[in-house]
């Protein structure tokens, strides 16, 4: 898949997700956005989001943590597939 120059910018170049250039790594996949925060506070904030984002009233997006400290945000059909697969486990 061809990438635009905008997508090739690192979190350090764009100022980071949380404002600190060293606080996280972000990867953009075909079906997800992966966040790997480096600060314990940021991990706790994302863990707090899990219950709100993945609530029963919202079919998407779907936020998953795994391995610990690595979060993936799925949307659209990918969110439904992941939500269903995790419900079956």
PDB file of N, CA, C and O in Angstrom:
ATOM      1  N   UNK A   1       0.842  -1.173   0.000  1.00  0.00           N
ATOM      2  CA  UNK A   1       0.000   0.000   0.000  1.00  0.00           C
ATOM      3  C   UNK A   1       0.891   1.241   0.000  1.00  0.00           C
ATOM      4  O   UNK A   1       1.818   1.331   0.805  1.00  0.00           O
ATOM      5  N   UNK A   2       0.633   2.169  -0.862  1.00  0.00           N
ATOM      6  CA  UNK A   2       1.398   3.398  -0.935  1.00  0.00           C
ATOM      7  C   UNK A   2       1.035   4.299   0.236  1.00  0.00           C
ATOM      8  O   UNK A   2      -0.128   4.389   0.627  1.00  0.00           O
ATOM      9  N   UNK A   3       2.026   4.953   0.782  1.00  0.00           N
ATOM     10  CA  UNK A   3       1.792   5.844   1.910  1.00  0.00           C
ATOM     11  C   UNK A   3       2.068   7.278   1.491  1.00  0.00           C
ATOM     12  O   UNK A   3       2.995   7.555   0.730  1.00  0.00           O
ATOM     13  N   UNK A   4       1.250   8.175   1.998  1.00  0.00           N
ATOM     14  CA  UNK A   4       1.509   9.577   1.710  1.00  0.00           C
ATOM     15  C   UNK A   4       2.590  10.081   2.657  1.00  0.00           C
ATOM     16  O   UNK A   4       2.859   9.468   3.690  1.00  0.00           O
ATOM     17  N   UNK A   5       3.194  11.180   2.302  1.00  0.00           N
ATOM     18  CA  UNK A   5       4.234  11.748   3.168  1.00  0.00           C
ATOM     19  C   UNK A   5       3.662  12.145   4.520  1.00  0.00           C
ATOM     20  O   UNK A   5       4.367  12.088   5.528  1.00  0.00           O
ATOM     21  N   UNK A   6       2.394  12.546   4.559  1.00  0.00           N
ATOM     22  CA  UNK A   6       1.785  12.931   5.836  1.00  0.00           C
ATOM     23  C   UNK A   6       1.732  11.747   6.786  1.00  0.00           C
ATOM     24  O   UNK A   6       1.948  11.919   7.986  1.00  0.00           O
ATOM     25  N   UNK A   7       1.453  10.561   6.291  1.00  0.00           N
ATOM     26  CA  UNK A   7       1.381   9.386   7.143  1.00  0.00           C
ATOM     27  C   UNK A   7       2.755   8.926   7.607  1.00  0.00           C
ATOM     28  O   UNK A   7       2.864   8.220   8.610  1.00  0.00           O
ATOM     29  N   UNK A   8       3.796   9.313   6.896  1.00  0.00           N
ATOM     30  CA  UNK A   8       5.136   8.901   7.258  1.00  0.00           C
ATOM     31  C   UNK A   8       5.711   9.724   8.402  1.00  0.00           C
ATOM     32  O   UNK A   8       6.756   9.373   8.948  1.00  0.00           O
ATOM     33  N   UNK A   9       5.045  10.817   8.773  1.00  0.00           N
ATOM     34  CA  UNK A   9       5.532  11.623   9.880  1.00  0.00           C
ATOM     35  C   UNK A   9       5.448  10.815  11.163  1.00  0.00           C
ATOM     36  O   UNK A   9       4.478  10.090  11.390  1.00  0.00           O
ATOM     37  N   UNK A  10       6.439  10.939  11.976  1.00  0.00           N
ATOM     38  CA  UNK A  10       6.436  10.237  13.256  1.00  0.00           C
ATOM     39  C   UNK A  10       5.701  11.070  14.291  1.00  0.00           C
ATOM     40  O   UNK A  10       5.428  12.251  14.080  1.00  0.00           O
ATOM     41  N   UNK A  11       5.388  10.443  15.400  1.00  0.00           N
ATOM     42  CA  UNK A  11       4.742  11.162  16.485  1.00  0.00           C
ATOM     43  C   UNK A  11       5.643  12.286  16.980  1.00  0.00           C
ATOM     44  O   UNK A  11       5.158  13.346  17.376  1.00  0.00           O
ATOM     45  N   UNK A  12       6.959  12.053  16.957  1.00  0.00           N
ATOM     46  CA  UNK A  12       7.872  13.094  17.402  1.00  0.00           C
ATOM     47  C   UNK A  12       7.761  14.341  16.529  1.00  0.00           C
ATOM     48  O   UNK A  12       7.853  15.459  17.035  1.00  0.00           O
ATOM     49  N   UNK A  13       7.566  14.160  15.233  1.00  0.00           N
ATOM     50  CA  UNK A  13       7.472  15.303  14.327  1.00  0.00           C
ATOM     51  C   UNK A  13       6.167  16.058  14.506  1.00  0.00           C
ATOM     52  O   UNK A  13       6.122  17.273  14.312  1.00  0.00           O
ATOM     53  N   UNK A  14       5.097  15.347  14.875  1.00  0.00           N
ATOM     54  CA  UNK A  14       3.786  15.981  14.961  1.00  0.00           C
ATOM     55  C   UNK A  14       3.443  16.451  16.360  1.00  0.00           C
ATOM     56  O   UNK A  14       2.393  17.062  16.563  1.00  0.00           O
ATOM     57  N   UNK A  15       4.313  16.178  17.338  1.00  0.00           N
ATOM     58  CA  UNK A  15       4.052  16.656  18.683  1.00  0.00           C
ATOM     59  C   UNK A  15       3.413  15.628  19.582  1.00  0.00           C
ATOM     60  O   UNK A  15       3.116  15.938  20.736  1.00  0.00           O
ATOM     61  N   UNK A  16       3.189  14.430  19.113  1.00  0.00           N
ATOM     62  CA  UNK A  16       2.650  13.362  19.956  1.00  0.00           C
ATOM     63  C   UNK A  16       1.158  13.468  20.144  1.00  0.00           C
ATOM     64  O   UNK A  16       0.555  14.521  19.936  1.00  0.00           O
ATOM     65  N   UNK A  17       0.584  12.373  20.536  1.00  0.00           N
ATOM     66  CA  UNK A  17      -0.848  12.313  20.763  1.00  0.00           C
ATOM     67  C   UNK A  17      -1.223  13.100  22.006  1.00  0.00           C
ATOM     68  O   UNK A  17      -2.277  13.736  22.031  1.00  0.00           O
ATOM     69  N   UNK A  18      -0.392  13.074  23.036  1.00  0.00           N
ATOM     70  CA  UNK A  18      -0.696  13.721  24.293  1.00  0.00           C
ATOM     71  C   UNK A  18       0.066  15.016  24.469  1.00  0.00           C
ATOM     72  O   UNK A  18       0.110  15.557  25.574  1.00  0.00           O
ATOM     73  N   UNK A  19       0.663  15.525  23.416  1.00  0.00           N
ATOM     74  CA  UNK A  19       1.373  16.777  23.481  1.00  0.00           C
ATOM     75  C   UNK A  19       2.863  16.647  23.758  1.00  0.00           C
ATOM     76  O   UNK A  19       3.631  17.548  23.420  1.00  0.00           O
ATOM     77  N   UNK A  20       3.285  15.543  24.367  1.00  0.00           N
ATOM     78  CA  UNK A  20       4.701  15.316  24.636  1.00  0.00           C
ATOM     79  C   UNK A  20       5.259  14.462  23.508  1.00  0.00           C
ATOM     80  O   UNK A  20       4.748  13.365  23.284  1.00  0.00           O
ATOM     81  N   UNK A  21       6.266  14.904  22.797  1.00  0.00           N
ATOM     82  CA  UNK A  21       6.785  14.160  21.652  1.00  0.00           C
ATOM     83  C   UNK A  21       7.262  12.752  21.976  1.00  0.00           C
ATOM     84  O   UNK A  21       7.334  11.904  21.087  1.00  0.00           O
ATOM     85  N   UNK A  22       7.588  12.493  23.235  1.00  0.00           N
ATOM     86  CA  UNK A  22       8.106  11.169  23.584  1.00  0.00           C
ATOM     87  C   UNK A  22       7.061  10.302  24.277  1.00  0.00           C
ATOM     88  O   UNK A  22       7.409   9.231  24.772  1.00  0.00           O
ATOM     89  N   UNK A  23       5.804  10.714  24.334  1.00  0.00           N
ATOM     90  CA  UNK A  23       4.825  10.018  25.161  1.00  0.00           C
ATOM     91  C   UNK A  23       4.165   8.820  24.496  1.00  0.00           C
ATOM     92  O   UNK A  23       3.559   8.014  25.202  1.00  0.00           O
ATOM     93  N   UNK A  24       4.246   8.654  23.181  1.00  0.00           N
ATOM     94  CA  UNK A  24       3.537   7.540  22.557  1.00  0.00           C
ATOM     95  C   UNK A  24       4.062   7.261  21.160  1.00  0.00           C
ATOM     96  O   UNK A  24       4.688   8.106  20.521  1.00  0.00           O
ATOM     97  N   UNK A  25       3.780   6.029  20.705  1.00  0.00           N
ATOM     98  CA  UNK A  25       4.007   5.667  19.317  1.00  0.00           C
ATOM     99  C   UNK A  25       2.636   5.374  18.720  1.00  0.00           C
ATOM    100  O   UNK A  25       1.775   4.793  19.381  1.00  0.00           O
ATOM    101  N   UNK A  26       2.442   5.771  17.493  1.00  0.00           N
ATOM    102  CA  UNK A  26       1.176   5.548  16.806  1.00  0.00           C
ATOM    103  C   UNK A  26       1.463   4.837  15.499  1.00  0.00           C
ATOM    104  O   UNK A  26       2.342   5.243  14.740  1.00  0.00           O
ATOM    105  N   UNK A  27       0.712   3.766  15.237  1.00  0.00           N
ATOM    106  CA  UNK A  27       0.798   3.078  13.953  1.00  0.00           C
ATOM    107  C   UNK A  27      -0.587   3.076  13.327  1.00  0.00           C
ATOM    108  O   UNK A  27      -1.594   2.913  14.016  1.00  0.00           O
ATOM    109  N   UNK A  28      -0.623   3.255  12.037  1.00  0.00           N
ATOM    110  CA  UNK A  28      -1.886   3.215  11.321  1.00  0.00           C
ATOM    111  C   UNK A  28      -1.902   1.958  10.483  1.00  0.00           C
ATOM    112  O   UNK A  28      -1.075   1.791   9.586  1.00  0.00           O
ATOM    113  N   UNK A  29      -2.854   1.063  10.775  1.00  0.00           N
ATOM    114  CA  UNK A  29      -3.010  -0.172  10.021  1.00  0.00           C
ATOM    115  C   UNK A  29      -4.198  -0.076   9.084  1.00  0.00           C
ATOM    116  O   UNK A  29      -4.889   0.943   9.046  1.00  0.00           O
ATOM    117  N   UNK A  30      -4.428  -1.116   8.346  1.00  0.00           N
ATOM    118  CA  UNK A  30      -5.554  -1.144   7.408  1.00  0.00           C
ATOM    119  C   UNK A  30      -6.891  -1.029   8.139  1.00  0.00           C
ATOM    120  O   UNK A  30      -7.819  -0.383   7.653  1.00  0.00           O
ATOM    121  N   UNK A  31      -6.982  -1.663   9.313  1.00  0.00           N
ATOM    122  CA  UNK A  31      -8.266  -1.711  10.020  1.00  0.00           C
ATOM    123  C   UNK A  31      -8.198  -1.148  11.435  1.00  0.00           C
ATOM    124  O   UNK A  31      -9.182  -1.225  12.170  1.00  0.00           O
ATOM    125  N   UNK A  32      -7.075  -0.593  11.829  1.00  0.00           N
ATOM    126  CA  UNK A  32      -6.962  -0.124  13.200  1.00  0.00           C
ATOM    127  C   UNK A  32      -5.962   1.018  13.326  1.00  0.00           C
ATOM    128  O   UNK A  32      -5.142   1.263  12.442  1.00  0.00           O
ATOM    129  N   UNK A  33      -6.062   1.695  14.444  1.00  0.00           N
ATOM    130  CA  UNK A  33      -5.097   2.702  14.858  1.00  0.00           C
ATOM    131  C   UNK A  33      -4.487   2.164  16.144  1.00  0.00           C
ATOM    132  O   UNK A  33      -5.212   1.917  17.108  1.00  0.00           O
ATOM    133  N   UNK A  34      -3.165   1.977  16.183  1.00  0.00           N
ATOM    134  CA  UNK A  34      -2.505   1.401  17.349  1.00  0.00           C
ATOM    135  C   UNK A  34      -1.776   2.484  18.122  1.00  0.00           C
ATOM    136  O   UNK A  34      -0.985   3.240  17.559  1.00  0.00           O
ATOM    137  N   UNK A  35      -2.051   2.552  19.418  1.00  0.00           N
ATOM    138  CA  UNK A  35      -1.439   3.525  20.310  1.00  0.00           C
ATOM    139  C   UNK A  35      -0.602   2.786  21.342  1.00  0.00           C
ATOM    140  O   UNK A  35      -1.092   1.862  21.992  1.00  0.00           O
ATOM    141  N   UNK A  36       0.649   3.182  21.496  1.00  0.00           N
ATOM    142  CA  UNK A  36       1.528   2.573  22.497  1.00  0.00           C
ATOM    143  C   UNK A  36       2.071   3.712  23.355  1.00  0.00           C
ATOM    144  O   UNK A  36       3.135   4.260  23.067  1.00  0.00           O
ATOM    145  N   UNK A  37       1.338   4.066  24.409  1.00  0.00           N
ATOM    146  CA  UNK A  37       1.804   5.153  25.280  1.00  0.00           C
ATOM    147  C   UNK A  37       2.991   4.705  26.114  1.00  0.00           C
ATOM    148  O   UNK A  37       3.101   3.531  26.465  1.00  0.00           O
ATOM    149  N   UNK A  38       3.868   5.625  26.426  1.00  0.00           N
ATOM    150  CA  UNK A  38       5.053   5.305  27.205  1.00  0.00           C
ATOM    151  C   UNK A  38       4.915   5.735  28.657  1.00  0.00           C
ATOM    152  O   UNK A  38       5.711   5.310  29.494  1.00  0.00           O
ATOM    153  N   UNK A  39       3.936   6.560  28.980  1.00  0.00           N
ATOM    154  CA  UNK A  39       3.732   7.019  30.346  1.00  0.00           C
ATOM    155  C   UNK A  39       2.622   6.206  31.003  1.00  0.00           C
ATOM    156  O   UNK A  39       1.610   5.898  30.374  1.00  0.00           O
ATOM    157  N   UNK A  40       2.822   5.862  32.274  1.00  0.00           N
ATOM    158  CA  UNK A  40       1.822   5.098  33.018  1.00  0.00           C
ATOM    159  C   UNK A  40       0.490   5.857  33.085  1.00  0.00           C
ATOM    160  O   UNK A  40      -0.576   5.245  33.025  1.00  0.00           O
ATOM    161  N   UNK A  41       0.552   7.159  33.206  1.00  0.00           N
ATOM    162  CA  UNK A  41      -0.679   7.953  33.259  1.00  0.00           C
ATOM    163  C   UNK A  41      -1.493   7.798  31.981  1.00  0.00           C
ATOM    164  O   UNK A  41      -2.714   7.647  32.032  1.00  0.00           O
ATOM    165  N   UNK A  42      -0.823   7.834  30.848  1.00  0.00           N
ATOM    166  CA  UNK A  42      -1.520   7.707  29.565  1.00  0.00           C
ATOM    167  C   UNK A  42      -2.132   6.317  29.398  1.00  0.00           C
ATOM    168  O   UNK A  42      -3.217   6.181  28.833  1.00  0.00           O
ATOM    169  N   UNK A  43      -1.440   5.284  29.888  1.00  0.00           N
ATOM    170  CA  UNK A  43      -1.986   3.924  29.844  1.00  0.00           C
ATOM    171  C   UNK A  43      -3.254   3.864  30.684  1.00  0.00           C
ATOM    172  O   UNK A  43      -4.249   3.276  30.261  1.00  0.00           O
ATOM    173  N   UNK A  44      -3.229   4.467  31.868  1.00  0.00           N
ATOM    174  CA  UNK A  44      -4.405   4.473  32.740  1.00  0.00           C
ATOM    175  C   UNK A  44      -5.575   5.226  32.118  1.00  0.00           C
ATOM    176  O   UNK A  44      -6.727   4.818  32.264  1.00  0.00           O
ATOM    177  N   UNK A  45      -5.282   6.323  31.428  1.00  0.00           N
ATOM    178  CA  UNK A  45      -6.340   7.083  30.753  1.00  0.00           C
ATOM    179  C   UNK A  45      -6.998   6.213  29.677  1.00  0.00           C
ATOM    180  O   UNK A  45      -8.224   6.156  29.585  1.00  0.00           O
ATOM    181  N   UNK A  46      -6.185   5.543  28.870  1.00  0.00           N
ATOM    182  CA  UNK A  46      -6.748   4.681  27.823  1.00  0.00           C
ATOM    183  C   UNK A  46      -7.527   3.515  28.421  1.00  0.00           C
ATOM    184  O   UNK A  46      -8.566   3.132  27.885  1.00  0.00           O
ATOM    185  N   UNK A  47      -7.047   2.948  29.516  1.00  0.00           N
ATOM    186  CA  UNK A  47      -7.789   1.862  30.178  1.00  0.00           C
ATOM    187  C   UNK A  47      -9.136   2.374  30.682  1.00  0.00           C
ATOM    188  O   UNK A  47     -10.128   1.646  30.656  1.00  0.00           O
ATOM    189  N   UNK A  48      -9.173   3.612  31.136  1.00  0.00           N
ATOM    190  CA  UNK A  48     -10.438   4.214  31.559  1.00  0.00           C
ATOM    191  C   UNK A  48     -11.409   4.388  30.402  1.00  0.00           C
ATOM    192  O   UNK A  48     -12.624   4.319  30.584  1.00  0.00           O
ATOM    193  N   UNK A  49     -10.869   4.612  29.216  1.00  0.00           N
ATOM    194  CA  UNK A  49     -11.710   4.756  28.027  1.00  0.00           C
ATOM    195  C   UNK A  49     -12.356   3.444  27.606  1.00  0.00           C
ATOM    196  O   UNK A  49     -13.423   3.451  26.992  1.00  0.00           O
ATOM    197  N   UNK A  50     -11.719   2.310  27.930  1.00  0.00           N
ATOM    198  CA  UNK A  50     -12.206   1.008  27.467  1.00  0.00           C
ATOM    199  C   UNK A  50     -13.689   0.821  27.755  1.00  0.00           C
ATOM    200  O   UNK A  50     -14.451   0.447  26.864  1.00  0.00           O
ATOM    201  N   UNK A  51     -14.101   1.076  28.985  1.00  0.00           N
ATOM    202  CA  UNK A  51     -15.504   0.886  29.357  1.00  0.00           C
ATOM    203  C   UNK A  51     -16.445   1.841  28.657  1.00  0.00           C
ATOM    204  O   UNK A  51     -17.566   1.471  28.307  1.00  0.00           O
ATOM    205  N   UNK A  52     -16.002   3.058  28.453  1.00  0.00           N
ATOM    206  CA  UNK A  52     -16.868   4.045  27.792  1.00  0.00           C
ATOM    207  C   UNK A  52     -16.963   3.810  26.290  1.00  0.00           C
ATOM    208  O   UNK A  52     -18.051   3.875  25.717  1.00  0.00           O
ATOM    209  N   UNK A  53     -15.842   3.539  25.660  1.00  0.00           N
ATOM    210  CA  UNK A  53     -15.828   3.357  24.208  1.00  0.00           C
ATOM    211  C   UNK A  53     -16.513   2.053  23.810  1.00  0.00           C
ATOM    212  O   UNK A  53     -17.207   1.997  22.795  1.00  0.00           O
ATOM    213  N   UNK A  54     -16.320   1.007  24.608  1.00  0.00           N
ATOM    214  CA  UNK A  54     -16.836  -0.317  24.267  1.00  0.00           C
ATOM    215  C   UNK A  54     -18.188  -0.592  24.904  1.00  0.00           C
ATOM    216  O   UNK A  54     -18.583  -1.751  25.029  1.00  0.00           O
ATOM    217  N   UNK A  55     -18.899   0.438  25.305  1.00  0.00           N
ATOM    218  CA  UNK A  55     -20.205   0.253  25.942  1.00  0.00           C
ATOM    219  C   UNK A  55     -21.208  -0.422  25.026  1.00  0.00           C
ATOM    220  O   UNK A  55     -21.045  -0.416  23.805  1.00  0.00           O
ATOM    221  N   UNK A  56     -22.261  -1.012  25.619  1.00  0.00           N
ATOM    222  CA  UNK A  56     -23.243  -1.755  24.838  1.00  0.00           C
ATOM    223  C   UNK A  56     -24.066  -0.891  23.876  1.00  0.00           C
ATOM    224  O   UNK A  56     -24.656  -1.415  22.931  1.00  0.00           O
ATOM    225  N   UNK A  57     -24.111   0.401  24.101  1.00  0.00           N
ATOM    226  CA  UNK A  57     -24.906   1.289  23.244  1.00  0.00           C
ATOM    227  C   UNK A  57     -24.200   1.693  21.961  1.00  0.00           C
ATOM    228  O   UNK A  57     -24.810   2.287  21.072  1.00  0.00           O
ATOM    229  N   UNK A  58     -22.911   1.370  21.864  1.00  0.00           N
ATOM    230  CA  UNK A  58     -22.134   1.812  20.714  1.00  0.00           C
ATOM    231  C   UNK A  58     -21.503   0.611  20.009  1.00  0.00           C
ATOM    232  O   UNK A  58     -20.599  -0.012  20.565  1.00  0.00           O
ATOM    233  N   UNK A  59     -21.957   0.269  18.800  1.00  0.00           N
ATOM    234  CA  UNK A  59     -21.378  -0.858  18.078  1.00  0.00           C
ATOM    235  C   UNK A  59     -19.957  -0.580  17.600  1.00  0.00           C
ATOM    236  O   UNK A  59     -19.198  -1.518  17.358  1.00  0.00           O
ATOM    237  N   UNK A  60     -19.591   0.666  17.463  1.00  0.00           N
ATOM    238  CA  UNK A  60     -18.241   1.024  17.068  1.00  0.00           C
ATOM    239  C   UNK A  60     -17.958   2.418  17.548  1.00  0.00           C
ATOM    240  O   UNK A  60     -18.912   3.166  17.763  1.00  0.00           O
ATOM    241  N   UNK A  61     -16.758   2.817  17.730  1.00  0.00           N
ATOM    242  CA  UNK A  61     -15.515   2.084  17.540  1.00  0.00           C
ATOM    243  C   UNK A  61     -15.323   1.050  18.646  1.00  0.00           C
ATOM    244  O   UNK A  61     -16.125   0.976  19.577  1.00  0.00           O
ATOM    245  N   UNK A  62     -14.269   0.259  18.543  1.00  0.00           N
ATOM    246  CA  UNK A  62     -13.971  -0.762  19.540  1.00  0.00           C
ATOM    247  C   UNK A  62     -12.516  -0.625  19.929  1.00  0.00           C
ATOM    248  O   UNK A  62     -11.637  -0.678  19.069  1.00  0.00           O
ATOM    249  N   UNK A  63     -12.247  -0.448  21.221  1.00  0.00           N
ATOM    250  CA  UNK A  63     -10.901  -0.239  21.738  1.00  0.00           C
ATOM    251  C   UNK A  63     -10.464  -1.487  22.486  1.00  0.00           C
ATOM    252  O   UNK A  63     -11.175  -1.965  23.371  1.00  0.00           O
ATOM    253  N   UNK A  64      -9.290  -2.020  22.133  1.00  0.00           N
ATOM    254  CA  UNK A  64      -8.777  -3.268  22.704  1.00  0.00           C
ATOM    255  C   UNK A  64      -7.379  -3.023  23.252  1.00  0.00           C
ATOM    256  O   UNK A  64      -6.574  -2.322  22.639  1.00  0.00           O
ATOM    257  N   UNK A  65      -7.097  -3.614  24.424  1.00  0.00           N
ATOM    258  CA  UNK A  65      -5.740  -3.574  24.955  1.00  0.00           C
ATOM    259  C   UNK A  65      -5.144  -4.967  24.878  1.00  0.00           C
ATOM    260  O   UNK A  65      -5.757  -5.931  25.338  1.00  0.00           O
ATOM    261  N   UNK A  66      -3.996  -5.080  24.322  1.00  0.00           N
ATOM    262  CA  UNK A  66      -3.295  -6.355  24.262  1.00  0.00           C
ATOM    263  C   UNK A  66      -2.172  -6.266  23.261  1.00  0.00           C
ATOM    264  O   UNK A  66      -2.410  -5.875  22.118  1.00  0.00           O
ATOM    265  N   UNK A  67      -1.009  -6.599  23.625  1.00  0.00           N
ATOM    266  CA  UNK A  67      -0.520  -6.925  24.964  1.00  0.00           C
ATOM    267  C   UNK A  67      -0.645  -5.717  25.889  1.00  0.00           C
ATOM    268  O   UNK A  67      -0.896  -4.609  25.417  1.00  0.00           O
ATOM    269  N   UNK A  68      -0.475  -5.912  27.210  1.00  0.00           N
ATOM    270  CA  UNK A  68      -0.643  -4.800  28.148  1.00  0.00           C
ATOM    271  C   UNK A  68       0.153  -3.563  27.739  1.00  0.00           C
ATOM    272  O   UNK A  68       1.346  -3.635  27.444  1.00  0.00           O
ATOM    273  N   UNK A  69      -0.546  -2.426  27.732  1.00  0.00           N
ATOM    274  CA  UNK A  69       0.090  -1.160  27.380  1.00  0.00           C
ATOM    275  C   UNK A  69       0.036  -0.819  25.908  1.00  0.00           C
ATOM    276  O   UNK A  69       0.505   0.246  25.507  1.00  0.00           O
ATOM    277  N   UNK A  70      -0.524  -1.695  25.094  1.00  0.00           N
ATOM    278  CA  UNK A  70      -0.660  -1.471  23.652  1.00  0.00           C
ATOM    279  C   UNK A  70      -2.149  -1.496  23.322  1.00  0.00           C
ATOM    280  O   UNK A  70      -2.826  -2.490  23.583  1.00  0.00           O
ATOM    281  N   UNK A  71      -2.653  -0.428  22.760  1.00  0.00           N
ATOM    282  CA  UNK A  71      -4.079  -0.298  22.490  1.00  0.00           C
ATOM    283  C   UNK A  71      -4.328  -0.221  20.994  1.00  0.00           C
ATOM    284  O   UNK A  71      -3.558   0.394  20.256  1.00  0.00           O
ATOM    285  N   UNK A  72      -5.418  -0.856  20.549  1.00  0.00           N
ATOM    286  CA  UNK A  72      -5.832  -0.757  19.148  1.00  0.00           C
ATOM    287  C   UNK A  72      -7.271  -0.269  19.101  1.00  0.00           C
ATOM    288  O   UNK A  72      -8.133  -0.776  19.819  1.00  0.00           O
ATOM    289  N   UNK A  73      -7.520   0.710  18.257  1.00  0.00           N
ATOM    290  CA  UNK A  73      -8.843   1.264  18.063  1.00  0.00           C
ATOM    291  C   UNK A  73      -9.339   0.821  16.696  1.00  0.00           C
ATOM    292  O   UNK A  73      -8.751   1.171  15.673  1.00  0.00           O
ATOM    293  N   UNK A  74     -10.423   0.051  16.679  1.00  0.00           N
ATOM    294  CA  UNK A  74     -11.010  -0.457  15.443  1.00  0.00           C
ATOM    295  C   UNK A  74     -12.293   0.316  15.146  1.00  0.00           C
ATOM    296  O   UNK A  74     -12.996   0.728  16.070  1.00  0.00           O
ATOM    297  N   UNK A  75     -12.602   0.516  13.863  1.00  0.00           N
ATOM    298  CA  UNK A  75     -13.846   1.171  13.454  1.00  0.00           C
ATOM    299  C   UNK A  75     -14.477   0.393  12.309  1.00  0.00           C
ATOM    300  O   UNK A  75     -13.821  -0.431  11.671  1.00  0.00           O
ATOM    301  N   UNK A  76     -15.738   0.657  12.055  1.00  0.00           N
ATOM    302  CA  UNK A  76     -16.443   0.052  10.924  1.00  0.00           C
ATOM    303  C   UNK A  76     -16.577  -1.452  11.027  1.00  0.00           C
ATOM    304  O   UNK A  76     -16.796  -1.990  12.112  1.00  0.00           O
ATOM    305  N   UNK A  77     -16.445  -2.129   9.899  1.00  0.00           N
ATOM    306  CA  UNK A  77     -16.572  -3.587   9.839  1.00  0.00           C
ATOM    307  C   UNK A  77     -15.535  -4.275  10.712  1.00  0.00           C
ATOM    308  O   UNK A  77     -15.820  -5.318  11.301  1.00  0.00           O
ATOM    309  N   UNK A  78     -14.345  -3.713  10.806  1.00  0.00           N
ATOM    310  CA  UNK A  78     -13.299  -4.309  11.639  1.00  0.00           C
ATOM    311  C   UNK A  78     -13.727  -4.304  13.100  1.00  0.00           C
ATOM    312  O   UNK A  78     -13.473  -5.271  13.818  1.00  0.00           O
ATOM    313  N   UNK A  79     -14.373  -3.231  13.552  1.00  0.00           N
ATOM    314  CA  UNK A  79     -14.846  -3.165  14.938  1.00  0.00           C
ATOM    315  C   UNK A  79     -15.860  -4.270  15.208  1.00  0.00           C
ATOM    316  O   UNK A  79     -15.819  -4.913  16.257  1.00  0.00           O
ATOM    317  N   UNK A  80     -16.762  -4.487  14.269  1.00  0.00           N
ATOM    318  CA  UNK A  80     -17.763  -5.544  14.442  1.00  0.00           C
ATOM    319  C   UNK A  80     -17.123  -6.922  14.468  1.00  0.00           C
ATOM    320  O   UNK A  80     -17.510  -7.766  15.276  1.00  0.00           O
ATOM    321  N   UNK A  81     -16.149  -7.164  13.597  1.00  0.00           N
ATOM    322  CA  UNK A  81     -15.473  -8.470  13.580  1.00  0.00           C
ATOM    323  C   UNK A  81     -14.750  -8.739  14.891  1.00  0.00           C
ATOM    324  O   UNK A  81     -14.850  -9.831  15.451  1.00  0.00           O
ATOM    325  N   UNK A  82     -14.022  -7.742  15.379  1.00  0.00           N
ATOM    326  CA  UNK A  82     -13.258  -7.915  16.610  1.00  0.00           C
ATOM    327  C   UNK A  82     -14.195  -8.061  17.806  1.00  0.00           C
ATOM    328  O   UNK A  82     -13.972  -8.907  18.671  1.00  0.00           O
ATOM    329  N   UNK A  83     -15.235  -7.246  17.855  1.00  0.00           N
ATOM    330  CA  UNK A  83     -16.209  -7.319  18.950  1.00  0.00           C
ATOM    331  C   UNK A  83     -16.848  -8.705  18.991  1.00  0.00           C
ATOM    332  O   UNK A  83     -16.995  -9.286  20.066  1.00  0.00           O
ATOM    333  N   UNK A  84     -17.229  -9.235  17.834  1.00  0.00           N
ATOM    334  CA  UNK A  84     -17.847 -10.550  17.756  1.00  0.00           C
ATOM    335  C   UNK A  84     -16.854 -11.639  18.149  1.00  0.00           C
ATOM    336  O   UNK A  84     -17.206 -12.550  18.899  1.00  0.00           O
ATOM    337  N   UNK A  85     -15.639 -11.558  17.663  1.00  0.00           N
ATOM    338  CA  UNK A  85     -14.625 -12.581  17.966  1.00  0.00           C
ATOM    339  C   UNK A  85     -14.322 -12.596  19.473  1.00  0.00           C
ATOM    340  O   UNK A  85     -14.160 -13.669  20.055  1.00  0.00           O
ATOM    341  N   UNK A  86     -14.247 -11.442  20.093  1.00  0.00           N
ATOM    342  CA  UNK A  86     -13.954 -11.381  21.517  1.00  0.00           C
ATOM    343  C   UNK A  86     -15.154 -11.839  22.342  1.00  0.00           C
ATOM    344  O   UNK A  86     -14.984 -12.343  23.452  1.00  0.00           O
ATOM    345  N   UNK A  87     -16.348 -11.670  21.818  1.00  0.00           N
ATOM    346  CA  UNK A  87     -17.551 -12.130  22.511  1.00  0.00           C
ATOM    347  C   UNK A  87     -17.665 -13.646  22.481  1.00  0.00           C
ATOM    348  O   UNK A  87     -18.221 -14.254  23.395  1.00  0.00           O
ATOM    349  N   UNK A  88     -17.138 -14.247  21.432  1.00  0.00           N
ATOM    350  CA  UNK A  88     -17.195 -15.702  21.270  1.00  0.00           C
ATOM    351  C   UNK A  88     -16.160 -16.388  22.139  1.00  0.00           C
ATOM    352  O   UNK A  88     -16.379 -17.520  22.569  1.00  0.00           O
ATOM    353  N   UNK A  89     -15.032 -15.732  22.412  1.00  0.00           N
ATOM    354  CA  UNK A  89     -13.934 -16.349  23.176  1.00  0.00           C
ATOM    355  C   UNK A  89     -14.367 -16.767  24.561  1.00  0.00           C
ATOM    356  O   UNK A  89     -13.561 -17.299  25.325  1.00  0.00           O
TER     357      UNK A  89
END
